[in-house]
Amino acid sequence: MKPVITLIALLIVFQAAIFAQDGFNTGAHISTSFQLNSHRNKGTKIWSSESGYGFSAGVPFRFGYAEERAFVTGVDYEYMAFDNWANNSLVSSMRLHSVHIPLQLNFDLVANWFISAGTGMNYLFRSRIFTPGSNVSIAGSINAIQPYLSLGIGSISSRGGGLFELGAQARYHFLDAWKKTYPLHEVTTSNFISLDLVMRFYL
């Protein structure tokens, strides 16, 4: 729980600084995501992956602390799913629900475009394997805390008395999805990769 407490403490400190300064904006955020669950077999060294999908929604906080820079954070709900199909029938699905806290810096590139880079964390509060007729929790086998690194590009412009941000980013969750006590951890690595279409509207 120490990483969670540390990130929450950092979020509080950043937001306290934000509210004490000009250039603060808040609003609404929604993203759709293409997900990959990337695997590397520890014996054969062969890479493989499962594709998935997801979305997130929440409240962003933006602080323009310099003419060409901004710090962005917030609190989101995020959903990820990895479905396995056979003969057009759903065989199984891993479904993950999390609280997502981004910590991101935006650097102006040209005109209204910017580059974003940062980190963040997903806290998986509900993790289950769904199969037709059953729904089993895997919370005891999966690492609930999933920190990541992010890199992206976007644009921001004035719309209707506020700011509208549209961008794309990639997130690499560098902590193995499975706990060391889970048998699959001895066989393969498993890391989440997210490719997000990001939309934020600031008041």
N, C-alpha and C positions, 0 to 999 in steps of 0.2 A: 504493500500500500504506500510505501515511501514515495515512489515516482508520482503517484496520483496526488498526494498531499503537496509535493513540491510544485507540480504544475498548477494546481489550484491556487497555491500561495503566489506564484508568479503572475497568474491571471489577475488576482486581486490587486497586486502591486501595480501592474500595468494599467488596469482600469482606474485605479485611484489617481495615477498620473494623468490619464486621459481626461477624466472629469475635471481636473484642476487646470486644464489648458484649453486654448481655442483649437479649432480644427477637428472637433469630435463629431462623428456622425454614427447613427445607428439606424437600423431598418429591418429588412427581411432578406433571407438568403434561401435559395433552393438550388440543388445540383442534381444532375443525373450522372450516373457513372457506369463505365465498362470496367469490370473487375477481372483480375487474373489471380488464381491461386497457383503460384509457381513452385515446382518441386524439383529437387535434385537428389537422385538416388545415391546414397552414400557408398554403395558397393560398386555399381557400374559407372558412376559419375554422369549418368545420362539425365538431361533436363526434360521436364514435361510440364504441362500446365492444364488447369481447368478454367474455362471462361465462365463469367457470371455477370451479374448486373446489380444495380443498386440506386439509391437516391438518398439525399440528405436535405433537411430543412431546419431552419433555426433563426437565431438573431445574431447578426454580425455587429462588431464594433470597429470603427475605423478612426485612426488618429493621424492626421497629416502633420507630422512633426517637423518637416522641412519643406521647402518649396517643391522639391522633386521626389519626396519620399513619403511613405505612409506605413504605419503599422496596423495590421488587421488581425483581430482575434474574434472570439464569439463562442457561442454554445449551440450545438446542433444535435438533432437526432439523426442517426444514420442507419440504413438498412442495407445488408448485402446478402445475396443469395447465389449459390452455385448448384445448378440443376444438372442431373444426369438423366438422359433420355435413351430409350431403346424401343424401336418400332413405333415411334411417335407416341410413346407412353412415358410418363414421368416415373422413373425408377426410384430416385432418391434426391434429396435436396438438403444442402447445409445452409441454414438460415441464421444470420447474425444480426443482432440489434445492439446498437452502441450509442454512448454519449461521445460526441466528437468535439474536441477543443483544438482549433488551429492557432498557430503562432507564426505570422507571415509578415515579411517585409516586401513592400512594393517600391521599385526603382523606375523612374520615368525613362522611357526609351526614345520615343519620338512622337510628337503631337499628343494624342490622347492615349497612346500605348505605353504599357509598362511591363517589366519583368518582375515576377514574384518568386521568392525563395523563402524557405523556412522549415519549420518542424511542426509537430503537434502530436496528438494522442487520441486514439479511440479506446474507450473503456467498454468492453463487451459485457453487458449486463444480462443478455439472454442469448444462448447459443444452443441450437438444436439441430438434429438430423430428422428430416421428415421423409417418411415413406408412406405409400398408400396404406392406410390402416394403422399407422403408428407415428408418434412424435416424441423423440427421445432427447433428453437434455445431454449435452456434451460439455457442460460448464466445468466439470471436474477434470477434463482432459485438455482443454484449450487455454492458452495464455490470455487472460482477460484484458491485460494492459498491452496495447499495441501502439508503440511510438513509431513515428515515421519521419521521413524527409520529403520535402516537396519542391517542385520547380514548375513554373508555368509562365504564361503570357496572357495579357488581357488588355482591355480598353475601358476607360471610364469617361462618361460625358454627362452633361446636365440634361435632366428629363423631368418635366412637370414639377419644378420647384425642388427637385432632389438630384441625386446622382445615381446613375445606372451603370453597373459594372458587369461586363461580359468577358469571360475568359476560359481558358483551358489549362489544366494542370495535371501533373503526374505525381502520385504519392507512392513511396516505397516503404512498406512496413518491415523494418529490419529485424524485428524479434520473431523467432520461429513461432508459428501458430500453435504448435503442440507443446505441451509440458514435457519435461524430460522423463517423467514417470509414465508417459503414454507410450505403449509399445511401438507405434508408428514412428516416433521420434528417433528410434534406433536405426530405422531403415532409410528415412528420407527427410530432407528439410522441407519446410512449407512456409512460404512468405506471401503476403497479400500485396498486390500491385493495383492501384486505382488510377484510372484515367477519367478525369472529371470535366464536365461542362458546367461552369460556375456562373450563376446569375445572382447579383446582389443589388438591392435598391436601398439607398440611404436617404433618409429624410433631411 
